[in-house]
Structures are given as structure tokens and as C-alpha cells.
Amino acid sequence: MRQIFKNGNVFLNNSFSFADVVVDNGIVISISPSVPVSDCDTIVNCKDKYLIPGFADVHVHLREPGFFCKETIATGTKAGASAGYTSVCSMPNLNPPPDSKENLSIQTEIIKNTANINVYPFATLTKGQTGRGDLVNYSELQKYGAVGFSDDGRGVQSAEKMLAIMQEIKKTDGIIAAHCEDESLLNGGYIHDGIYAKKHNHKGICSESEWGQIKRDLALVEKTGCKYHVCHISTAQSVELIRQAKAKGLPVTCETGPHYLLLCDEDLQEDGRFKMNPPLRSKEDRQALIEGICDGTIDVIATDHAPHTAEEKSRGLEKSAMGVVGLETAFPIMYTYFVKKNIITLEKLIELMCINPRKIFKLDCGLQIGKECNMAVLDLDTKYTINPENFYSKGRATPFANMEVFGQNIRTIVNGRTVWEKNLTEN
């Protein structure tokens, strides 16, 4: 079957240009202006639309196996497909945790049978995903499909343990996705130790609990040469430490999320939809993160999509579960509040959400001639209000509820197959 996507604004070679995209039996065979429509089965008019490599999120919690009430691979990937994601990396906070080939295979079998988009699972750093257990068999887990290694949700508390982990993963040319959190500095905190916490008598989490472990680990990266990706950075000190590490040429990358870029602790409300880990930090931290995406210190916008049940998120700031959903809001939030406000270009946003994630974690090829088509078609002009009740994800907790935004996905193609189309799924 041959399809032609006509008259679109196509992202190719780091810029947009008007072109037609021809897909034959799932393979991109041409991206060029004014392709003849003869001998094609389907013509898709993409006038005034933007054709991009599908979004790739390197930090998503799909909750399966083990926590089906929060999310499933089917519901989470349908949420991703609706938003234009063609690939996600799933975190290992699961039951059983993917710390062996047997446990990882439980997850990969569900992915094979139910995923709507490409899912690349992380395996754990340690047995039981405790941050303290024995090391896992990294080379074997890579062989069985692990995209990288993480104990996300827990920091590795021992420098000696992290050194041993890096030495072993370096042998496999693997990559660590590090959740950096020094538990000795938490002191029962659950939001940022800042203005809002002091004003409302909440227990705060200090910034050093994050950047202290990053500083420790960067010294170990310098010693071992292990590839090291820092998850969900939220503090100004974290940005500066990573900036310095990159200046030294260390194999270090990092991500932050839309909520850390748009909001700060002064925006908090007594509502579980504002509670995540790490927490929303200060206004100064937020500005440092924005500077980090502008100057290339921050490589990736990842959602840390972390669905919970409505009951778990209904207990206010103190007692609600940590985590918010993000797949269905990330692009419109970033486009509306950063591209349209001329903080970054659309091309830069595509780099952060499509190109860099693929490079760092070696994901699908996106939109390339001779490769399977992984593409999203975007309508940037429609204005709408974010309504969590319309989400495909089981999770509904988002700090962006009721915000007016621009930019929505209207078609998602994964491995050459249309998996979501707006006109067919709306009533």
C-alpha cells in the first residue's frame, strides 16, 4: 500500500520545509516537493499541518505488570499514540521488577501483545530495584530487550555501589538513567523546601537531595566513562553541574519535564495533582532549567508520566501519591508556553522531544528515507482547553488541567501503520 502525505511542513535535516512524504508498505521512500499522485492508494492532505518524527518519551511509567489499576501498557500507549508519541521508554517500577530475563520477559510479552506504539523497557540497576540490592546481569538483560538501566523512584545510596554498577555497565556499552535522591536529606519532606512549604507549614525536600547525588555520580562517570543520563532534573545546581560535566566531554545527558519548566513552588495548590518527585522547585530553579534547554545543557523533554488512581491522588499535598500524568499534555504545553512565546523555536522543541531521545537511547529511526515510518501529523492552530476527563490514560492528575493551549496531534503512524487518527476517534 502506497500513501502520499501531501503539502505538509516536514521536519527534515533539522528544519521545516514544504514537501510530500511517500510511504510504501510502511517504508518512507520519498520526501520531496510535488510528488506525482499516480500509482498511490491513499492521498492524505496535510496542508497547513506539520509532519515530524513521532515524539519519543524516555521516561514513562506504564505500571504493567503489577499495578493495572493505575495504568496498563494498552492504555498508556494509547494515550501516547493520541498525543503523537511513536516510542516510549518504560520505567521498571513494576511487580515483578525487571531485574532478570524472566521478569523482563513478562513485560516484553505484554508489550508485544497490547502496545499501540513502540515500547522500550528499562531494566533495573539492582535486584529488587531497591538501590541497595545485588547487581543484575546487565549484558543478559540487554540481550532480552533492555534499553538501559534504572532504579527510578530510588537513588543508589552508596557511592561504592554506584561505582560497581558503572564499571559493569560500561563493559556492555549500556546507559544508566539515574534517579538522583539522597534519602538521608529527605527528612519526611514531600514538596520543595521553599516559599510555599514555609508559608503553609509543609515539610520540604531540599535541593541538595537531588544535586548532591548528581555531583557524586558525575565524579564516578569521570572515573569510569560510563554513559549516564540524569532523570527529571529540577534544580539550578543540577543544571550547572551537568553543564560543567559536558564541558569536560563526559558522556552525560539529562532530561527535565514540562511541569518543572512552566511551574514553580509558588504555583502549588492543596491538591494532589501538584505533587510529584522531584517536586516543583523555586522560581530561580525554573529559570535555570529554561536556560538549560536553551543552551543545550538539557537534552530531552520527558514527561515522567506517572499515573495513579483517583483515590491515591485525592489526599492533598501531604498524603497523595507522588506523580502526575504527562503524555497527553507535554507537546501542547511546551508549544503554547515556550514556542509561541518565542523562548525556543519549534525546531528546538522537536530536537528535545523527537531527535535527542532517539540518539541517546538508540530508538526507532523516526522519519527517514529507507526506514519504517514513525511520524506524527500536528495541527498547530487549534485552540482548546486541557480536560483530563478526555485522557486515554487511566491517570487524571495533571497540574495543567483547564489550561488553554494550542498544538494537537491529528495522526500517528508507527512502523508504517496508522495507529491513531483524530477524525476517527472523536465523536
C-alpha positions as CSV (number, residue, x, y, z in Angstrom):
1,M,0.0,0.0,0.0
2,R,1.4,3.4,-1.1
3,Q,0.4,6.6,0.8
4,I,1.3,10.1,0.0
5,F,1.1,12.8,2.7
6,K,0.7,15.9,0.5
7,N,1.6,19.6,1.1
8,G,2.9,19.3,4.6
9,N,5.5,21.2,6.5
10,V,8.0,18.4,7.0
11,F,10.8,18.3,9.6
12,L,13.9,17.1,7.8
13,N,17.6,17.8,8.4
14,N,16.8,19.9,11.5
15,S,14.4,22.3,9.7
16,F,10.9,22.5,8.2
17,S,10.2,22.7,4.5
18,F,7.2,22.1,2.3
19,A,7.2,18.5,1.0
20,D,5.3,15.4,0.3
21,V,6.1,12.2,2.2
22,V,5.6,8.9,0.3
23,V,5.2,5.8,2.4
24,D,5.2,2.4,0.6
25,N,4.3,-0.7,2.6
26,G,5.3,1.1,5.7
27,I,8.7,2.4,4.4
28,V,9.4,6.1,3.7
29,I,10.6,6.1,0.1
30,S,10.5,9.8,-0.7
31,I,10.4,13.2,1.0
32,S,10.4,15.9,-1.7
33,P,8.2,18.7,-3.1
34,S,5.4,17.9,-5.5
35,V,5.4,14.2,-5.8
36,P,3.0,12.9,-8.5
37,V,0.0,11.2,-7.0
38,S,-0.2,8.4,-9.7
39,D,0.1,4.8,-8.6
40,C,-0.8,5.6,-5.0
41,D,-3.6,4.0,-2.9
42,T,-4.2,6.9,-0.4
43,I,-3.6,10.7,-0.5
44,V,-3.6,12.5,2.8
45,N,-3.9,16.3,2.5
46,C,-1.6,17.8,5.1
47,K,-1.9,21.4,4.0
48,D,-1.1,23.7,7.0
49,K,0.0,20.7,9.0
50,Y,3.4,19.8,10.4
51,L,4.9,16.4,9.8
52,I,7.5,15.4,12.4
53,P,9.3,12.2,13.6
54,G,6.9,10.9,16.3
55,F,7.6,12.1,19.8
56,A,9.8,9.9,21.9
57,D,9.5,9.9,25.7
58,V,12.3,8.3,27.6
59,H,10.6,8.4,31.0
60,V,7.1,6.8,31.2
61,H,5.5,4.6,33.8
62,L,3.2,2.1,32.2
63,R,2.6,0.3,35.5
64,E,2.3,-3.2,34.0
65,P,2.9,-5.8,35.2
66,G,1.8,-5.3,38.8
67,F,-0.2,-2.1,39.0
68,F,-3.0,-2.5,36.5
69,C,-5.4,-0.2,38.4
70,K,-3.1,2.8,37.7
71,E,-2.3,2.1,34.0
72,T,-1.8,-0.7,31.6
73,I,0.6,-0.9,28.6
74,A,-2.5,-0.7,26.4
75,T,-4.0,2.4,28.0
76,G,-0.7,4.2,28.4
77,T,0.4,3.6,24.8
78,K,-3.0,4.7,23.5
79,A,-2.5,7.9,25.4
80,G,0.9,8.2,23.8
81,A,-0.4,7.5,20.4
82,S,-3.2,10.1,20.7
83,A,-0.5,12.7,21.5
84,G,1.8,11.9,18.7
85,Y,4.3,9.6,20.5
86,T,5.6,6.7,18.5
87,S,8.1,5.5,21.1
88,V,8.4,5.5,24.9
89,C,10.8,4.0,27.3
90,S,9.0,2.3,30.2
91,M,10.4,2.6,33.8
92,P,11.0,-0.5,35.9
93,N,8.8,0.4,39.0
94,L,6.9,-2.9,38.4
95,N,5.9,-6.1,40.1
96,P,7.9,-8.2,39.5
97,P,10.6,-5.6,38.7
98,P,12.5,-6.4,35.5
99,D,15.7,-7.5,37.3
100,S,16.1,-10.8,35.4
101,K,15.4,-12.1,31.9
102,E,12.4,-14.0,33.3
103,N,10.9,-10.9,34.9
104,L,11.7,-8.7,31.9
105,S,10.1,-11.2,29.6
106,I,6.8,-10.9,31.4
107,Q,6.7,-7.2,30.4
108,T,8.0,-7.7,26.9
109,E,5.3,-10.3,26.2
110,I,2.6,-7.8,27.2
111,I,4.2,-5.1,25.1
112,K,4.2,-7.4,22.1
113,N,0.6,-8.3,22.5
114,T,-1.0,-5.0,23.6
115,A,1.2,-1.9,22.9
116,N,-0.1,0.6,20.5
117,I,3.3,2.2,19.9
118,N,7.0,1.2,20.3
119,V,7.9,0.5,24.0
120,Y,11.5,0.1,25.1
121,P,11.7,-1.2,28.7
122,F,14.3,-0.2,31.2
123,A,15.7,-3.0,33.4
124,T,16.7,-2.3,37.0
125,L,20.1,-1.4,38.3
126,T,19.8,-3.6,41.3
127,K,18.0,-6.8,42.3
128,G,14.5,-5.8,43.5
129,Q,15.0,-2.3,42.3
130,T,15.9,-1.2,45.8
131,G,19.1,0.8,45.0
132,R,20.8,-1.4,47.6
133,G,20.5,-4.9,46.3
134,D,22.9,-7.0,44.3
135,L,23.8,-6.0,40.8
136,V,21.8,-7.6,37.9
137,N,23.1,-9.3,34.8
138,Y,23.3,-6.2,32.6
139,S,24.6,-8.0,29.4
140,E,21.8,-10.6,29.6
141,L,19.1,-8.0,30.2
142,Q,20.3,-6.0,27.2
143,K,20.1,-9.2,25.1
144,Y,16.5,-9.6,26.2
145,G,15.5,-6.1,25.2
146,A,16.5,-3.6,28.0
147,V,17.0,-0.1,26.5
148,G,19.0,0.9,29.6
149,F,19.1,0.5,33.4
150,S,17.4,2.5,36.1
151,D,16.2,2.1,39.7
152,D,13.8,5.1,39.0
153,G,12.0,6.1,42.2
154,R,15.0,5.4,44.3
155,G,18.5,6.8,44.2
156,V,21.5,4.4,44.7
157,Q,22.5,5.5,48.2
158,S,26.1,4.1,48.2
159,A,28.9,5.6,46.1
160,E,30.6,2.2,46.2
161,K,27.6,0.5,44.8
162,M,27.2,3.1,42.1
163,L,30.9,2.8,41.1
164,A,30.4,-1.0,40.8
165,I,27.3,-0.5,38.7
166,M,29.0,1.9,36.4
167,Q,32.0,-0.4,35.9
168,E,29.8,-3.3,34.9
169,I,27.5,-1.3,32.6
170,K,30.5,0.3,30.9
171,K,31.6,-3.2,29.8
172,T,28.2,-3.6,27.9
173,D,28.2,0.0,26.4
174,G,24.9,0.4,28.2
175,I,23.4,3.5,29.7
176,I,22.2,4.4,33.2
177,A,19.1,6.5,33.7
178,A,19.7,7.8,37.2
179,H,17.1,8.9,39.7
180,C,19.2,11.1,42.0
181,E,17.9,11.3,45.5
182,D,19.8,11.2,48.7
183,E,17.4,9.7,51.2
184,S,19.3,10.9,54.2
185,L,18.3,14.5,53.3
186,L,14.6,14.0,52.8
187,N,13.5,14.3,56.4
188,G,9.9,13.4,55.7
189,G,9.5,16.1,53.0
190,Y,7.0,15.9,50.2
191,I,7.2,19.3,48.4
192,H,10.1,21.7,47.8
193,D,11.6,23.3,50.8
194,G,10.7,26.8,49.7
195,I,8.3,29.6,49.9
196,Y,5.1,27.6,49.8
197,A,6.2,25.0,52.3
198,K,7.2,27.6,54.9
199,K,4.0,29.6,54.4
200,H,1.7,26.6,54.7
201,N,3.7,24.6,57.2
202,H,4.6,21.7,54.9
203,K,7.7,19.5,55.2
204,G,10.1,20.4,52.5
205,I,12.6,18.5,50.3
206,C,15.9,20.3,50.0
207,S,17.5,20.8,46.6
208,E,20.7,19.1,47.7
209,S,18.9,15.8,47.9
210,E,19.0,15.8,44.1
211,W,22.1,17.7,43.1
212,G,24.3,16.1,45.8
213,Q,23.9,12.7,44.2
214,I,24.4,14.1,40.7
215,K,27.7,15.6,41.9
216,R,28.8,12.3,43.4
217,D,27.8,10.4,40.2
218,L,29.5,12.8,37.8
219,A,32.8,12.2,39.6
220,L,32.2,8.4,39.1
221,V,31.4,9.0,35.4
222,E,34.7,10.8,35.0
223,K,36.4,7.8,36.6
224,T,34.6,5.1,34.6
225,G,33.5,6.6,31.3
226,C,30.0,5.0,31.7
227,K,27.1,6.6,29.8
228,Y,25.0,8.4,32.3
229,H,21.6,10.1,31.8
230,V,20.1,12.1,34.7
231,C,16.3,11.7,35.1
232,H,13.9,14.6,35.7
233,I,16.3,17.3,36.9
234,S,14.6,20.1,38.8
235,T,17.3,22.4,40.4
236,A,19.6,25.1,39.3
237,Q,22.6,23.4,40.8
238,S,21.8,20.2,38.8
239,V,21.8,22.2,35.6
240,E,25.2,23.8,36.4
241,L,26.8,20.5,37.4
242,I,25.7,18.9,34.2
243,R,26.8,21.9,32.2
244,Q,30.3,21.6,33.7
245,A,30.4,17.8,33.1
246,K,29.5,18.3,29.4
247,A,32.3,21.0,29.1
248,K,34.7,18.3,30.2
249,G,33.4,16.0,27.5
250,L,31.9,13.4,29.8
251,P,29.2,11.0,28.4
252,V,26.4,12.7,30.3
253,T,22.9,13.7,29.2
254,C,19.8,14.7,31.1
255,E,16.1,15.4,30.9
256,T,13.5,17.7,32.6
257,G,9.7,17.8,32.4
258,P,7.2,20.4,31.2
259,H,5.9,20.9,34.8
260,Y,9.4,22.0,36.0
261,L,9.7,24.4,33.1
262,L,6.3,26.1,33.4
263,L,5.6,25.9,37.2
264,C,7.3,26.6,40.4
265,D,6.5,26.0,44.1
266,E,4.7,29.3,44.3
267,D,2.1,27.8,41.9
268,L,1.3,24.9,44.3
269,Q,-2.3,24.3,45.4
270,E,-3.5,22.0,48.2
271,D,-4.2,19.3,45.6
272,G,-2.5,16.0,44.8
273,R,-2.3,16.9,41.1
274,F,0.6,19.3,42.0
275,K,2.6,16.6,43.8
276,M,5.5,14.8,42.1
277,N,9.0,13.7,42.8
278,P,11.2,15.6,42.4
279,P,8.8,18.4,43.5
280,L,8.2,21.8,41.8
281,R,11.1,23.9,42.8
282,S,11.7,27.7,43.1
283,K,11.2,30.4,40.6
284,E,15.0,30.6,40.3
285,D,15.3,26.9,39.6
286,R,12.7,27.1,36.9
287,Q,14.6,29.9,35.2
288,A,17.8,27.9,35.3
289,L,16.0,24.9,33.7
290,I,14.7,27.2,30.9
291,E,18.3,28.4,30.3
292,G,19.4,24.8,30.3
293,I,17.0,23.9,27.4
294,C,18.0,27.0,25.5
295,D,21.8,26.4,25.7
296,G,21.7,22.6,25.2
297,T,22.6,21.6,28.7
298,I,19.3,19.8,28.9
299,D,19.0,17.3,26.1
300,V,15.4,15.9,26.5
301,I,11.9,16.9,27.5
302,A,10.4,13.8,29.1
303,T,7.1,13.6,30.9
304,D,7.8,11.2,33.8
305,H,4.2,10.1,33.1
306,A,3.2,8.6,36.4
307,P,-0.5,7.6,36.7
308,H,-2.1,6.8,40.0
309,T,-5.7,6.1,40.9
310,A,-8.1,8.9,41.7
311,E,-8.2,7.9,45.3
312,E,-4.4,7.9,45.6
313,K,-4.3,11.5,44.2
314,S,-7.2,12.8,46.4
315,R,-5.4,13.2,49.7
316,G,-3.9,16.6,49.2
317,L,-0.2,17.6,49.1
318,E,0.9,15.8,52.2
319,K,-0.6,12.4,51.7
320,S,-1.3,11.9,47.9
321,A,1.0,9.6,45.9
322,M,3.9,11.2,44.1
323,G,3.4,11.5,40.3
324,V,1.4,13.2,37.6
325,V,0.5,12.2,34.1
326,G,2.0,14.0,31.1
327,L,1.9,12.2,27.8
328,E,-1.3,14.0,26.6
329,T,-0.2,17.5,27.7
330,A,3.6,17.7,27.1
331,F,3.6,19.0,23.5
332,P,0.7,21.5,23.7
333,I,2.2,22.9,27.0
334,M,5.7,23.3,25.5
335,Y,4.4,24.6,22.2
336,T,2.0,27.1,23.8
337,Y,4.1,28.5,26.6
338,F,7.6,28.2,25.0
339,V,7.4,28.2,21.2
340,K,4.6,30.7,20.8
341,K,6.2,32.9,23.4
342,N,9.5,32.8,21.5
343,I,11.5,31.2,24.3
344,I,12.5,28.4,22.0
345,T,11.9,27.6,18.3
346,L,9.6,24.8,17.1
347,E,12.8,23.2,15.7
348,K,14.4,23.2,19.1
349,L,11.3,21.6,20.6
350,I,11.4,18.8,18.0
351,E,15.1,18.3,18.9
352,L,14.2,18.0,22.6
353,M,11.1,15.7,22.1
354,C,12.0,13.7,19.0
355,I,15.6,13.8,17.9
356,N,17.7,13.7,21.0
357,P,15.7,10.9,22.8
358,R,16.3,8.7,19.8
359,K,20.0,9.5,19.6
360,I,20.7,8.9,23.3
361,F,18.7,5.7,23.7
362,K,19.0,4.3,20.1
363,L,15.3,4.2,19.5
364,D,13.4,3.9,16.2
365,C,14.5,5.9,13.2
366,G,11.6,8.4,13.1
367,L,11.1,10.0,9.7
368,Q,14.0,8.8,7.4
369,I,14.0,7.7,3.8
370,G,14.5,3.9,3.6
371,K,13.2,3.3,7.1
372,E,9.9,2.4,8.6
373,C,7.7,5.5,9.1
374,N,7.3,6.7,12.6
375,M,5.6,10.1,12.2
376,A,3.1,12.5,13.8
377,V,1.0,15.0,12.0
378,L,0.4,18.1,14.0
379,D,-2.3,20.9,13.8
380,L,-0.7,23.9,15.5
381,D,-3.6,26.3,15.1
382,T,-6.5,24.8,17.0
383,K,-7.0,26.3,20.5
384,Y,-8.5,24.1,23.2
385,T,-8.7,23.5,26.9
386,I,-6.9,20.6,28.6
387,N,-9.6,18.4,30.1
388,P,-8.3,15.3,32.0
389,E,-11.6,13.6,31.6
390,N,-10.8,13.2,27.9
391,F,-7.5,11.5,28.5
392,Y,-6.9,7.9,27.3
393,S,-4.6,7.3,30.2
394,K,-6.2,5.9,33.3
395,G,-4.4,8.7,35.2
396,R,-6.2,12.1,35.5
397,A,-3.9,14.0,37.8
398,T,-2.2,16.9,36.0
399,P,-1.3,20.4,37.1
400,F,-2.2,21.6,33.6
401,A,-6.0,20.9,33.9
402,N,-8.2,23.7,32.4
403,M,-5.2,25.5,30.7
404,E,-5.9,26.8,27.2
405,V,-3.3,25.5,24.7
406,F,-2.5,25.2,21.0
407,G,-1.0,22.3,19.2
408,Q,-2.6,18.9,18.9
409,N,-1.7,15.7,17.1
410,I,-4.1,14.5,14.4
411,R,-2.5,11.3,13.1
412,T,0.2,8.9,14.4
413,I,2.0,6.4,12.3
414,V,4.1,3.7,14.0
415,N,6.3,1.4,11.9
416,G,4.4,2.4,8.8
417,R,0.9,1.8,10.3
418,T,-1.6,4.4,11.3
419,V,-2.4,3.7,15.0
420,W,-4.3,6.8,15.8
421,E,-6.3,9.4,13.8
422,K,-8.2,12.2,15.3
423,N,-11.2,12.2,13.0
424,L,-11.8,8.6,13.5
425,T,-11.7,8.7,17.3
426,E,-13.7,11.8,18.0
427,N,-17.5,11.6,18.4
